[in-house]
Amino acid sequence: MGFLSLVIALLLEQVRPLSEDNWLYQGLRGTARTVERNFNAGETQQGVLAWLILAVPATLVAWGGFALLLRLHSPIGCLLWDVAVLYLTLGFRQFSHFYTDIQAALANNDLPLARELLTLWKNREGAAFNATELGVEDISRIAIEEALVASHRHVFGVFFWFVLLPGPSGAVLYRVADYLARAWNPGVEEPFGRFARQAFAVMDWLPVRLTAVGFAIVGDFEDAMFAWRTRATRFGDAARGILISSGAGALGVRLGEPAHLYRGALLEPDPVIESLPAVEPSPAAMRSAVAMVWRSLVLWMVLLLLLWIAGLFG
C-alpha cells in the first residue's frame, strides 16, 4: 500500500501542484514563530520543549489517523489518508517552479530575470543572497546546487521516513523537523535553535547518504564517489556538501566553486575538481540535473516495488 500511495501522491502533485502559500504551511510558519517568540529565552532546553510541542503532535495526528482507519479495517481509507498526507509533504513541484523559471529565463537570454528569480529562491530559503552580478554559469551552478538539496528534502528524505515509520507519520515528522531546523535561526549558533538543527541532522544522516548513492548509481558512479570523498567536507553543512559533491561527480559538472555562497562564506576553487572530467554549469547541465533526479526517483521506486512484491508473495 505504501508503494501505491507514493505513486498516486506523486502523480497528483504533478497534475495539481500544492501552492507554497497554502493554509497548512502558513499555519506551520505562524505557529513556529509564535512558539519561538513565547519560548525563546536563550536556553537550549527551551528549544527542546518548543520542538517537541510542534513535532510530536503533528506526527501523532498523522499516525493516529492511519491507525484509526486500520482499526476500522478500511484499506481504502488508509490509502486515501496516506495519499492526502504525502500530497502535503512530498513533491517536486514544491520547489521546482523557481528552477523551471530560471531555465526559461536563461533560454530566453533574460539574465536580469534569472538573477531576480535566483535571489528570490535563495532568500526564501533563509540565505542573505544577491545574484545581481552573477553570469549564466554561476546562476546555472547555484540553481543546480539548490535543486539537488531541495530534491532531497522535498522528495527523497520524505520518501525514506515514510517507508520507515507507520502510516504517513514519518513524512510529517521529517518535514516538520526540516522546517524547524531552517526556521529557528539556522545561520547563527544560538541555543534555542540548536536542538532543532541537531535533531534534523541525526534524522537526515542516513537519508542524505542514500540520496547521494542514488545520484551515483544513475550517473557517473566512480566520479560521484570520488567527489563525495574529496569535496564534501569543504562545505559548512555536511549534508549539503554530500549532496552537491556527489551530484557534481554524477553529472560531470563543476559545482560548489567560487560563486557558491554558504552562510556568507565564498568557497575558493578546489584543485581536486581539476582531476574530474567535469564541464562548466550551463542551462544544458540544468536539464541534465533534472533528468538525473528523476532517474534516481525511478530507481528507489523500483526498489520499493520489488520489496512490495516480495512482501505479497513472501
Order of alpha helices (4+ residues) and beta strands (2+ residues): alpha-alpha-alpha-alpha-alpha-alpha-alpha-alpha-alpha-alpha-alpha-alpha-beta-beta-alpha
